[in-house]
Amino acid sequence: MKLENDDYQRQKLQEVLRRFRKKNGVRQVELAEKLNVPQSFISKYEIGERRLDILELRRVCLALNISLKEFIQELEESLNEAK
């Protein structure tokens, strides 16, 4: 199995994060308020200037009313599309 480039994987993670946020009708500022962080954190997550660790990702998922499992499944599907 060939591993994808890290930059490619990060880009896909950012796309999935943005997709779920928009799908749930949540603006960056609203998500930031739910997480008690500045709006710039959300923006930086989505453009790749700030990395999410697994616990931060779980908090984001909970704030978007999705499970971490659902997010990971969507990410895996997105990563597999290009193969």
PyMOL Python script that loads the backbone (N, CA, C, O; Angstrom):
from pymol import cmd

cmd.read_pdbstr("""\
ATOM      1  N   MET A   1       0.844  -1.187   0.000  1.00  0.00           N
ATOM      2  CA  MET A   1       0.000   0.000   0.000  1.00  0.00           C
ATOM      3  C   MET A   1       0.885   1.245   0.000  1.00  0.00           C
ATOM      4  O   MET A   1       1.786   1.374   0.829  1.00  0.00           O
ATOM      5  N   LYS A   2       0.631   2.128  -0.904  1.00  0.00           N
ATOM      6  CA  LYS A   2       1.388   3.371  -0.996  1.00  0.00           C
ATOM      7  C   LYS A   2       0.740   4.419  -0.088  1.00  0.00           C
ATOM      8  O   LYS A   2      -0.477   4.597  -0.115  1.00  0.00           O
ATOM      9  N   LEU A   3       1.544   5.106   0.708  1.00  0.00           N
ATOM     10  CA  LEU A   3       1.036   6.152   1.581  1.00  0.00           C
ATOM     11  C   LEU A   3       0.926   7.462   0.813  1.00  0.00           C
ATOM     12  O   LEU A   3       1.781   7.796  -0.008  1.00  0.00           O
ATOM     13  N   GLU A   4      -0.139   8.192   1.097  1.00  0.00           N
ATOM     14  CA  GLU A   4      -0.327   9.483   0.455  1.00  0.00           C
ATOM     15  C   GLU A   4       0.609  10.516   1.058  1.00  0.00           C
ATOM     16  O   GLU A   4       1.074  10.374   2.189  1.00  0.00           O
ATOM     17  N   ASN A   5       0.867  11.528   0.304  1.00  0.00           N
ATOM     18  CA  ASN A   5       1.642  12.671   0.733  1.00  0.00           C
ATOM     19  C   ASN A   5       0.932  13.340   1.920  1.00  0.00           C
ATOM     20  O   ASN A   5      -0.290  13.489   1.909  1.00  0.00           O
ATOM     21  N   ASP A   6       1.698  13.740   2.940  1.00  0.00           N
ATOM     22  CA  ASP A   6       1.115  14.381   4.122  1.00  0.00           C
ATOM     23  C   ASP A   6       0.330  15.645   3.775  1.00  0.00           C
ATOM     24  O   ASP A   6      -0.740  15.882   4.335  1.00  0.00           O
ATOM     25  N   ASP A   7       0.850  16.450   2.863  1.00  0.00           N
ATOM     26  CA  ASP A   7       0.156  17.676   2.472  1.00  0.00           C
ATOM     27  C   ASP A   7      -1.200  17.350   1.852  1.00  0.00           C
ATOM     28  O   ASP A   7      -2.192  18.028   2.120  1.00  0.00           O
ATOM     29  N   TYR A   8      -1.235  16.318   1.032  1.00  0.00           N
ATOM     30  CA  TYR A   8      -2.483  15.893   0.402  1.00  0.00           C
ATOM     31  C   TYR A   8      -3.497  15.456   1.467  1.00  0.00           C
ATOM     32  O   TYR A   8      -4.670  15.822   1.402  1.00  0.00           O
ATOM     33  N   GLN A   9      -3.037  14.679   2.438  1.00  0.00           N
ATOM     34  CA  GLN A   9      -3.927  14.204   3.489  1.00  0.00           C
ATOM     35  C   GLN A   9      -4.453  15.360   4.337  1.00  0.00           C
ATOM     36  O   GLN A   9      -5.630  15.379   4.698  1.00  0.00           O
ATOM     37  N   ARG A  10      -3.597  16.316   4.652  1.00  0.00           N
ATOM     38  CA  ARG A  10      -4.027  17.484   5.417  1.00  0.00           C
ATOM     39  C   ARG A  10      -5.063  18.286   4.644  1.00  0.00           C
ATOM     40  O   ARG A  10      -6.043  18.769   5.211  1.00  0.00           O
ATOM     41  N   GLN A  11      -4.834  18.420   3.344  1.00  0.00           N
ATOM     42  CA  GLN A  11      -5.783  19.160   2.504  1.00  0.00           C
ATOM     43  C   GLN A  11      -7.148  18.475   2.529  1.00  0.00           C
ATOM     44  O   GLN A  11      -8.178  19.142   2.625  1.00  0.00           O
ATOM     45  N   LYS A  12      -7.155  17.163   2.444  1.00  0.00           N
ATOM     46  CA  LYS A  12      -8.417  16.422   2.482  1.00  0.00           C
ATOM     47  C   LYS A  12      -9.101  16.580   3.837  1.00  0.00           C
ATOM     48  O   LYS A  12     -10.322  16.727   3.901  1.00  0.00           O
ATOM     49  N   LEU A  13      -8.327  16.549   4.919  1.00  0.00           N
ATOM     50  CA  LEU A  13      -8.895  16.746   6.253  1.00  0.00           C
ATOM     51  C   LEU A  13      -9.554  18.125   6.346  1.00  0.00           C
ATOM     52  O   LEU A  13     -10.659  18.261   6.870  1.00  0.00           O
ATOM     53  N   GLN A  14      -8.870  19.131   5.835  1.00  0.00           N
ATOM     54  CA  GLN A  14      -9.412  20.492   5.844  1.00  0.00           C
ATOM     55  C   GLN A  14     -10.707  20.574   5.036  1.00  0.00           C
ATOM     56  O   GLN A  14     -11.666  21.222   5.455  1.00  0.00           O
ATOM     57  N   GLU A  15     -10.730  19.915   3.879  1.00  0.00           N
ATOM     58  CA  GLU A  15     -11.930  19.912   3.039  1.00  0.00           C
ATOM     59  C   GLU A  15     -13.099  19.254   3.755  1.00  0.00           C
ATOM     60  O   GLU A  15     -14.221  19.760   3.718  1.00  0.00           O
ATOM     61  N   VAL A  16     -12.838  18.127   4.406  1.00  0.00           N
ATOM     62  CA  VAL A  16     -13.909  17.404   5.105  1.00  0.00           C
ATOM     63  C   VAL A  16     -14.419  18.239   6.278  1.00  0.00           C
ATOM     64  O   VAL A  16     -15.626  18.308   6.511  1.00  0.00           O
ATOM     65  N   LEU A  17     -13.526  18.861   7.001  1.00  0.00           N
ATOM     66  CA  LEU A  17     -13.923  19.716   8.121  1.00  0.00           C
ATOM     67  C   LEU A  17     -14.827  20.846   7.631  1.00  0.00           C
ATOM     68  O   LEU A  17     -15.885  21.097   8.207  1.00  0.00           O
ATOM     69  N   ARG A  18     -14.408  21.516   6.578  1.00  0.00           N
ATOM     70  CA  ARG A  18     -15.187  22.621   6.012  1.00  0.00           C
ATOM     71  C   ARG A  18     -16.535  22.116   5.497  1.00  0.00           C
ATOM     72  O   ARG A  18     -17.562  22.765   5.697  1.00  0.00           O
ATOM     73  N   ARG A  19     -16.529  20.961   4.837  1.00  0.00           N
ATOM     74  CA  ARG A  19     -17.760  20.385   4.286  1.00  0.00           C
ATOM     75  C   ARG A  19     -18.776  20.094   5.392  1.00  0.00           C
ATOM     76  O   ARG A  19     -19.950  20.440   5.261  1.00  0.00           O
ATOM     77  N   PHE A  20     -18.333  19.463   6.473  1.00  0.00           N
ATOM     78  CA  PHE A  20     -19.248  19.172   7.575  1.00  0.00           C
ATOM     79  C   PHE A  20     -19.771  20.449   8.225  1.00  0.00           C
ATOM     80  O   PHE A  20     -20.951  20.542   8.564  1.00  0.00           O
ATOM     81  N   ARG A  21     -18.902  21.419   8.394  1.00  0.00           N
ATOM     82  CA  ARG A  21     -19.340  22.683   9.007  1.00  0.00           C
ATOM     83  C   ARG A  21     -20.422  23.343   8.167  1.00  0.00           C
ATOM     84  O   ARG A  21     -21.454  23.771   8.686  1.00  0.00           O
ATOM     85  N   LYS A  22     -20.177  23.421   6.869  1.00  0.00           N
ATOM     86  CA  LYS A  22     -21.143  24.057   5.974  1.00  0.00           C
ATOM     87  C   LYS A  22     -22.418  23.228   5.843  1.00  0.00           C
ATOM     88  O   LYS A  22     -23.521  23.774   5.816  1.00  0.00           O
ATOM     89  N   LYS A  23     -22.261  21.904   5.762  1.00  0.00           N
ATOM     90  CA  LYS A  23     -23.419  21.009   5.659  1.00  0.00           C
ATOM     91  C   LYS A  23     -24.355  21.190   6.850  1.00  0.00           C
ATOM     92  O   LYS A  23     -25.574  21.087   6.712  1.00  0.00           O
ATOM     93  N   ASN A  24     -23.781  21.458   8.012  1.00  0.00           N
ATOM     94  CA  ASN A  24     -24.576  21.650   9.219  1.00  0.00           C
ATOM     95  C   ASN A  24     -25.000  23.103   9.420  1.00  0.00           C
ATOM     96  O   ASN A  24     -25.585  23.452  10.446  1.00  0.00           O
ATOM     97  N   GLY A  25     -24.700  23.945   8.434  1.00  0.00           N
ATOM     98  CA  GLY A  25     -25.134  25.340   8.481  1.00  0.00           C
ATOM     99  C   GLY A  25     -24.501  26.148   9.603  1.00  0.00           C
ATOM    100  O   GLY A  25     -25.129  27.045  10.167  1.00  0.00           O
ATOM    101  N   VAL A  26     -23.255  25.825   9.922  1.00  0.00           N
ATOM    102  CA  VAL A  26     -22.559  26.500  11.013  1.00  0.00           C
ATOM    103  C   VAL A  26     -21.471  27.395  10.432  1.00  0.00           C
ATOM    104  O   VAL A  26     -20.626  26.946   9.657  1.00  0.00           O
ATOM    105  N   ARG A  27     -21.504  28.656  10.815  1.00  0.00           N
ATOM    106  CA  ARG A  27     -20.459  29.576  10.391  1.00  0.00           C
ATOM    107  C   ARG A  27     -19.237  29.402  11.281  1.00  0.00           C
ATOM    108  O   ARG A  27     -19.342  28.893  12.397  1.00  0.00           O
ATOM    109  N   GLN A  28     -18.087  29.821  10.789  1.00  0.00           N
ATOM    110  CA  GLN A  28     -16.853  29.706  11.566  1.00  0.00           C
ATOM    111  C   GLN A  28     -16.994  30.357  12.938  1.00  0.00           C
ATOM    112  O   GLN A  28     -16.562  29.795  13.944  1.00  0.00           O
ATOM    113  N   VAL A  29     -17.587  31.517  12.975  1.00  0.00           N
ATOM    114  CA  VAL A  29     -17.721  32.236  14.245  1.00  0.00           C
ATOM    115  C   VAL A  29     -18.623  31.467  15.213  1.00  0.00           C
ATOM    116  O   VAL A  29     -18.375  31.468  16.419  1.00  0.00           O
ATOM    117  N   GLU A  30     -19.642  30.826  14.710  1.00  0.00           N
ATOM    118  CA  GLU A  30     -20.535  30.038  15.571  1.00  0.00           C
ATOM    119  C   GLU A  30     -19.821  28.815  16.136  1.00  0.00           C
ATOM    120  O   GLU A  30     -19.974  28.479  17.310  1.00  0.00           O
ATOM    121  N   LEU A  31     -19.039  28.158  15.285  1.00  0.00           N
ATOM    122  CA  LEU A  31     -18.275  27.002  15.745  1.00  0.00           C
ATOM    123  C   LEU A  31     -17.251  27.437  16.790  1.00  0.00           C
ATOM    124  O   LEU A  31     -17.059  26.756  17.798  1.00  0.00           O
ATOM    125  N   ALA A  32     -16.612  28.543  16.555  1.00  0.00           N
ATOM    126  CA  ALA A  32     -15.627  29.070  17.510  1.00  0.00           C
ATOM    127  C   ALA A  32     -16.289  29.352  18.858  1.00  0.00           C
ATOM    128  O   ALA A  32     -15.719  29.051  19.907  1.00  0.00           O
ATOM    129  N   GLU A  33     -17.481  29.923  18.830  1.00  0.00           N
ATOM    130  CA  GLU A  33     -18.195  30.200  20.083  1.00  0.00           C
ATOM    131  C   GLU A  33     -18.503  28.910  20.829  1.00  0.00           C
ATOM    132  O   GLU A  33     -18.357  28.848  22.050  1.00  0.00           O
ATOM    133  N   LYS A  34     -18.929  27.878  20.102  1.00  0.00           N
ATOM    134  CA  LYS A  34     -19.227  26.590  20.733  1.00  0.00           C
ATOM    135  C   LYS A  34     -17.985  25.980  21.369  1.00  0.00           C
ATOM    136  O   LYS A  34     -18.072  25.315  22.402  1.00  0.00           O
ATOM    137  N   LEU A  35     -16.833  26.205  20.754  1.00  0.00           N
ATOM    138  CA  LEU A  35     -15.577  25.631  21.240  1.00  0.00           C
ATOM    139  C   LEU A  35     -14.843  26.555  22.208  1.00  0.00           C
ATOM    140  O   LEU A  35     -13.823  26.184  22.788  1.00  0.00           O
ATOM    141  N   ASN A  36     -15.382  27.773  22.372  1.00  0.00           N
ATOM    142  CA  ASN A  36     -14.764  28.774  23.238  1.00  0.00           C
ATOM    143  C   ASN A  36     -13.331  29.104  22.799  1.00  0.00           C
ATOM    144  O   ASN A  36     -12.408  29.182  23.610  1.00  0.00           O
ATOM    145  N   VAL A  37     -13.188  29.292  21.494  1.00  0.00           N
ATOM    146  CA  VAL A  37     -11.906  29.688  20.908  1.00  0.00           C
ATOM    147  C   VAL A  37     -12.155  30.859  19.968  1.00  0.00           C
ATOM    148  O   VAL A  37     -13.296  31.092  19.570  1.00  0.00           O
ATOM    149  N   PRO A  38     -11.111  31.601  19.607  1.00  0.00           N
ATOM    150  CA  PRO A  38     -11.291  32.678  18.629  1.00  0.00           C
ATOM    151  C   PRO A  38     -11.685  32.115  17.259  1.00  0.00           C
ATOM    152  O   PRO A  38     -11.327  30.988  16.918  1.00  0.00           O
ATOM    153  N   GLN A  39     -12.406  32.889  16.499  1.00  0.00           N
ATOM    154  CA  GLN A  39     -12.809  32.484  15.140  1.00  0.00           C
ATOM    155  C   GLN A  39     -11.589  32.172  14.295  1.00  0.00           C
ATOM    156  O   GLN A  39     -11.651  31.328  13.402  1.00  0.00           O
ATOM    157  N   SER A  40     -10.480  32.847  14.569  1.00  0.00           N
ATOM    158  CA  SER A  40      -9.268  32.617  13.788  1.00  0.00           C
ATOM    159  C   SER A  40      -8.767  31.174  13.914  1.00  0.00           C
ATOM    160  O   SER A  40      -8.127  30.666  12.993  1.00  0.00           O
ATOM    161  N   PHE A  41      -9.051  30.502  15.049  1.00  0.00           N
ATOM    162  CA  PHE A  41      -8.662  29.096  15.190  1.00  0.00           C
ATOM    163  C   PHE A  41      -9.343  28.258  14.117  1.00  0.00           C
ATOM    164  O   PHE A  41      -8.710  27.418  13.477  1.00  0.00           O
ATOM    165  N   ILE A  42     -10.628  28.492  13.928  1.00  0.00           N
ATOM    166  CA  ILE A  42     -11.395  27.708  12.960  1.00  0.00           C
ATOM    167  C   ILE A  42     -10.876  27.978  11.557  1.00  0.00           C
ATOM    168  O   ILE A  42     -10.667  27.055  10.769  1.00  0.00           O
ATOM    169  N   SER A  43     -10.673  29.244  11.260  1.00  0.00           N
ATOM    170  CA  SER A  43     -10.130  29.610   9.952  1.00  0.00           C
ATOM    171  C   SER A  43      -8.782  28.934   9.721  1.00  0.00           C
ATOM    172  O   SER A  43      -8.527  28.398   8.643  1.00  0.00           O
ATOM    173  N   LYS A  44      -7.933  28.962  10.725  1.00  0.00           N
ATOM    174  CA  LYS A  44      -6.601  28.362  10.592  1.00  0.00           C
ATOM    175  C   LYS A  44      -6.672  26.849  10.475  1.00  0.00           C
ATOM    176  O   LYS A  44      -5.857  26.250   9.772  1.00  0.00           O
ATOM    177  N   TYR A  45      -7.637  26.212  11.154  1.00  0.00           N
ATOM    178  CA  TYR A  45      -7.837  24.769  10.973  1.00  0.00           C
ATOM    179  C   TYR A  45      -8.162  24.473   9.514  1.00  0.00           C
ATOM    180  O   TYR A  45      -7.617  23.549   8.910  1.00  0.00           O
ATOM    181  N   GLU A  46      -9.064  25.280   8.965  1.00  0.00           N
ATOM    182  CA  GLU A  46      -9.582  25.012   7.621  1.00  0.00           C
ATOM    183  C   GLU A  46      -8.595  25.340   6.505  1.00  0.00           C
ATOM    184  O   GLU A  46      -8.708  24.799   5.405  1.00  0.00           O
ATOM    185  N   ILE A  47      -7.637  26.213   6.770  1.00  0.00           N
ATOM    186  CA  ILE A  47      -6.654  26.533   5.722  1.00  0.00           C
ATOM    187  C   ILE A  47      -5.296  25.890   5.997  1.00  0.00           C
ATOM    188  O   ILE A  47      -4.350  26.065   5.228  1.00  0.00           O
ATOM    189  N   GLY A  48      -5.211  25.157   7.083  1.00  0.00           N
ATOM    190  CA  GLY A  48      -4.003  24.398   7.348  1.00  0.00           C
ATOM    191  C   GLY A  48      -2.902  25.130   8.090  1.00  0.00           C
ATOM    192  O   GLY A  48      -1.786  24.620   8.193  1.00  0.00           O
ATOM    193  N   GLU A  49      -3.188  26.303   8.606  1.00  0.00           N
ATOM    194  CA  GLU A  49      -2.172  27.029   9.379  1.00  0.00           C
ATOM    195  C   GLU A  49      -2.074  26.501  10.798  1.00  0.00           C
ATOM    196  O   GLU A  49      -1.082  26.744  11.485  1.00  0.00           O
ATOM    197  N   ARG A  50      -3.081  25.791  11.236  1.00  0.00           N
ATOM    198  CA  ARG A  50      -3.116  25.233  12.580  1.00  0.00           C
ATOM    199  C   ARG A  50      -3.542  23.775  12.466  1.00  0.00           C
ATOM    200  O   ARG A  50      -4.533  23.459  11.807  1.00  0.00           O
ATOM    201  N   ARG A  51      -2.793  22.897  13.108  1.00  0.00           N
ATOM    202  CA  ARG A  51      -3.118  21.469  13.090  1.00  0.00           C
ATOM    203  C   ARG A  51      -4.046  21.113  14.239  1.00  0.00           C
ATOM    204  O   ARG A  51      -3.983  21.687  15.326  1.00  0.00           O
ATOM    205  N   LEU A  52      -4.898  20.156  13.961  1.00  0.00           N
ATOM    206  CA  LEU A  52      -5.801  19.618  14.979  1.00  0.00           C
ATOM    207  C   LEU A  52      -5.222  18.329  15.533  1.00  0.00           C
ATOM    208  O   LEU A  52      -4.790  17.468  14.767  1.00  0.00           O
ATOM    209  N   ASP A  53      -5.206  18.182  16.849  1.00  0.00           N
ATOM    210  CA  ASP A  53      -4.887  16.861  17.364  1.00  0.00           C
ATOM    211  C   ASP A  53      -6.210  16.094  17.479  1.00  0.00           C
ATOM    212  O   ASP A  53      -7.279  16.667  17.266  1.00  0.00           O
ATOM    213  N   ILE A  54      -6.140  14.842  17.805  1.00  0.00           N
ATOM    214  CA  ILE A  54      -7.332  13.993  17.797  1.00  0.00           C
ATOM    215  C   ILE A  54      -8.381  14.468  18.803  1.00  0.00           C
ATOM    216  O   ILE A  54      -9.579  14.374  18.536  1.00  0.00           O
ATOM    217  N   LEU A  55      -7.946  14.973  19.946  1.00  0.00           N
ATOM    218  CA  LEU A  55      -8.910  15.445  20.945  1.00  0.00           C
ATOM    219  C   LEU A  55      -9.591  16.738  20.506  1.00  0.00           C
ATOM    220  O   LEU A  55     -10.779  16.934  20.763  1.00  0.00           O
ATOM    221  N   GLU A  56      -8.841  17.621  19.844  1.00  0.00           N
ATOM    222  CA  GLU A  56      -9.457  18.836  19.289  1.00  0.00           C
ATOM    223  C   GLU A  56     -10.454  18.467  18.194  1.00  0.00           C
ATOM    224  O   GLU A  56     -11.542  19.038  18.113  1.00  0.00           O
ATOM    225  N   LEU A  57     -10.076  17.515  17.361  1.00  0.00           N
ATOM    226  CA  LEU A  57     -10.977  17.072  16.301  1.00  0.00           C
ATOM    227  C   LEU A  57     -12.256  16.500  16.896  1.00  0.00           C
ATOM    228  O   LEU A  57     -13.346  16.755  16.384  1.00  0.00           O
ATOM    229  N   ARG A  58     -12.136  15.737  17.959  1.00  0.00           N
ATOM    230  CA  ARG A  58     -13.322  15.180  18.625  1.00  0.00           C
ATOM    231  C   ARG A  58     -14.225  16.297  19.133  1.00  0.00           C
ATOM    232  O   ARG A  58     -15.444  16.225  18.982  1.00  0.00           O
ATOM    233  N   ARG A  59     -13.634  17.333  19.737  1.00  0.00           N
ATOM    234  CA  ARG A  59     -14.428  18.477  20.221  1.00  0.00           C
ATOM    235  C   ARG A  59     -15.143  19.182  19.067  1.00  0.00           C
ATOM    236  O   ARG A  59     -16.303  19.572  19.196  1.00  0.00           O
ATOM    237  N   VAL A  60     -14.445  19.343  17.941  1.00  0.00           N
ATOM    238  CA  VAL A  60     -15.051  19.967  16.765  1.00  0.00           C
ATOM    239  C   VAL A  60     -16.234  19.122  16.290  1.00  0.00           C
ATOM    240  O   VAL A  60     -17.305  19.648  15.990  1.00  0.00           O
ATOM    241  N   CYS A  61     -16.028  17.825  16.227  1.00  0.00           N
ATOM    242  CA  CYS A  61     -17.107  16.930  15.790  1.00  0.00           C
ATOM    243  C   CYS A  61     -18.317  17.037  16.713  1.00  0.00           C
ATOM    244  O   CYS A  61     -19.451  17.140  16.245  1.00  0.00           O
ATOM    245  N   LEU A  62     -18.081  17.012  18.006  1.00  0.00           N
ATOM    246  CA  LEU A  62     -19.182  17.133  18.960  1.00  0.00           C
ATOM    247  C   LEU A  62     -19.914  18.455  18.785  1.00  0.00           C
ATOM    248  O   LEU A  62     -21.141  18.499  18.865  1.00  0.00           O
ATOM    249  N   ALA A  63     -19.176  19.528  18.547  1.00  0.00           N
ATOM    250  CA  ALA A  63     -19.786  20.848  18.332  1.00  0.00           C
ATOM    251  C   ALA A  63     -20.609  20.888  17.050  1.00  0.00           C
ATOM    252  O   ALA A  63     -21.555  21.668  16.942  1.00  0.00           O
ATOM    253  N   LEU A  64     -20.249  20.042  16.072  1.00  0.00           N
ATOM    254  CA  LEU A  64     -20.983  19.972  14.808  1.00  0.00           C
ATOM    255  C   LEU A  64     -22.059  18.889  14.825  1.00  0.00           C
ATOM    256  O   LEU A  64     -22.716  18.637  13.815  1.00  0.00           O
ATOM    257  N   ASN A  65     -22.229  18.252  15.986  1.00  0.00           N
ATOM    258  CA  ASN A  65     -23.232  17.190  16.148  1.00  0.00           C
ATOM    259  C   ASN A  65     -22.994  16.005  15.224  1.00  0.00           C
ATOM    260  O   ASN A  65     -23.936  15.426  14.683  1.00  0.00           O
ATOM    261  N   ILE A  66     -21.731  15.654  15.050  1.00  0.00           N
ATOM    262  CA  ILE A  66     -21.369  14.448  14.313  1.00  0.00           C
ATOM    263  C   ILE A  66     -20.410  13.644  15.180  1.00  0.00           C
ATOM    264  O   ILE A  66     -19.785  14.175  16.098  1.00  0.00           O
ATOM    265  N   SER A  67     -20.309  12.376  14.877  1.00  0.00           N
ATOM    266  CA  SER A  67     -19.378  11.556  15.644  1.00  0.00           C
ATOM    267  C   SER A  67     -17.985  11.621  15.012  1.00  0.00           C
ATOM    268  O   SER A  67     -17.830  11.883  13.820  1.00  0.00           O
ATOM    269  N   LEU A  68     -17.002  11.380  15.836  1.00  0.00           N
ATOM    270  CA  LEU A  68     -15.635  11.300  15.331  1.00  0.00           C
ATOM    271  C   LEU A  68     -15.544  10.182  14.294  1.00  0.00           C
ATOM    272  O   LEU A  68     -14.857  10.316  13.281  1.00  0.00           O
ATOM    273  N   LYS A  69     -16.239   9.088  14.556  1.00  0.00           N
ATOM    274  CA  LYS A  69     -16.255   7.964  13.614  1.00  0.00           C
ATOM    275  C   LYS A  69     -16.806   8.391  12.251  1.00  0.00           C
ATOM    276  O   LYS A  69     -16.244   8.041  11.213  1.00  0.00           O
ATOM    277  N   GLU A  70     -17.900   9.143  12.260  1.00  0.00           N
ATOM    278  CA  GLU A  70     -18.496   9.637  11.009  1.00  0.00           C
ATOM    279  C   GLU A  70     -17.505  10.527  10.256  1.00  0.00           C
ATOM    280  O   GLU A  70     -17.379  10.431   9.035  1.00  0.00           O
ATOM    281  N   PHE A  71     -16.807  11.390  10.991  1.00  0.00           N
ATOM    282  CA  PHE A  71     -15.822  12.268  10.366  1.00  0.00           C
ATOM    283  C   PHE A  71     -14.706  11.450   9.733  1.00  0.00           C
ATOM    284  O   PHE A  71     -14.325  11.698   8.589  1.00  0.00           O
ATOM    285  N   ILE A  72     -14.183  10.481  10.465  1.00  0.00           N
ATOM    286  CA  ILE A  72     -13.077   9.655   9.969  1.00  0.00           C
ATOM    287  C   ILE A  72     -13.516   8.850   8.749  1.00  0.00           C
ATOM    288  O   ILE A  72     -12.756   8.709   7.791  1.00  0.00           O
ATOM    289  N   GLN A  73     -14.726   8.328   8.780  1.00  0.00           N
ATOM    290  CA  GLN A  73     -15.231   7.578   7.618  1.00  0.00           C
ATOM    291  C   GLN A  73     -15.294   8.468   6.383  1.00  0.00           C
ATOM    292  O   GLN A  73     -14.904   8.058   5.290  1.00  0.00           O
ATOM    293  N   GLU A  74     -15.783   9.675   6.565  1.00  0.00           N
ATOM    294  CA  GLU A  74     -15.851  10.631   5.443  1.00  0.00           C
ATOM    295  C   GLU A  74     -14.447  10.980   4.952  1.00  0.00           C
ATOM    296  O   GLU A  74     -14.213  11.078   3.747  1.00  0.00           O
ATOM    297  N   LEU A  75     -13.527  11.166   5.875  1.00  0.00           N
ATOM    298  CA  LEU A  75     -12.143  11.471   5.496  1.00  0.00           C
ATOM    299  C   LEU A  75     -11.542  10.309   4.710  1.00  0.00           C
ATOM    300  O   LEU A  75     -10.903  10.524   3.680  1.00  0.00           O
ATOM    301  N   GLU A  76     -11.742   9.088   5.183  1.00  0.00           N
ATOM    302  CA  GLU A  76     -11.223   7.905   4.480  1.00  0.00           C
ATOM    303  C   GLU A  76     -11.795   7.805   3.079  1.00  0.00           C
ATOM    304  O   GLU A  76     -11.068   7.504   2.132  1.00  0.00           O
ATOM    305  N   GLU A  77     -13.102   8.057   2.934  1.00  0.00           N
ATOM    306  CA  GLU A  77     -13.720   8.022   1.613  1.00  0.00           C
ATOM    307  C   GLU A  77     -13.117   9.085   0.709  1.00  0.00           C
ATOM    308  O   GLU A  77     -12.855   8.832  -0.467  1.00  0.00           O
ATOM    309  N   SER A  78     -12.899  10.261   1.251  1.00  0.00           N
ATOM    310  CA  SER A  78     -12.312  11.361   0.487  1.00  0.00           C
ATOM    311  C   SER A  78     -10.886  11.028   0.045  1.00  0.00           C
ATOM    312  O   SER A  78     -10.492  11.319  -1.084  1.00  0.00           O
ATOM    313  N   LEU A  79     -10.127  10.421   0.942  1.00  0.00           N
ATOM    314  CA  LEU A  79      -8.747  10.031   0.604  1.00  0.00           C
ATOM    315  C   LEU A  79      -8.723   8.922  -0.433  1.00  0.00           C
ATOM    316  O   LEU A  79      -7.806   8.863  -1.252  1.00  0.00           O
ATOM    317  N   ASN A  80      -9.702   8.054  -0.414  1.00  0.00           N
ATOM    318  CA  ASN A  80      -9.740   6.917  -1.345  1.00  0.00           C
ATOM    319  C   ASN A  80     -10.282   7.290  -2.719  1.00  0.00           C
ATOM    320  O   ASN A  80     -10.084   6.542  -3.677  1.00  0.00           O
ATOM    321  N   GLU A  81     -10.966   8.438  -2.838  1.00  0.00           N
ATOM    322  CA  GLU A  81     -11.532   8.865  -4.123  1.00  0.00           C
ATOM    323  C   GLU A  81     -10.467   9.017  -5.190  1.00  0.00           C
ATOM    324  O   GLU A  81     -10.688   8.672  -6.351  1.00  0.00           O
ATOM    325  N   ALA A  82      -9.326   9.525  -4.804  1.00  0.00           N
ATOM    326  CA  ALA A  82      -8.271   9.819  -5.789  1.00  0.00           C
ATOM    327  C   ALA A  82      -7.500   8.577  -6.226  1.00  0.00           C
ATOM    328  O   ALA A  82      -6.717   8.636  -7.174  1.00  0.00           O
ATOM    329  N   LYS A  83      -7.713   7.464  -5.547  1.00  0.00           N
ATOM    330  CA  LYS A  83      -6.961   6.256  -5.872  1.00  0.00           C
ATOM    331  C   LYS A  83      -7.514   5.567  -7.086  1.00  0.00           C
ATOM    332  O   LYS A  83      -6.994   4.529  -7.497  1.00  0.00           O
TER     333      LYS A  83
END
""", "prot")
cmd.dss("prot")
cmd.show_as("cartoon", "prot")
cmd.util.cbc("prot")
cmd.orient("prot")
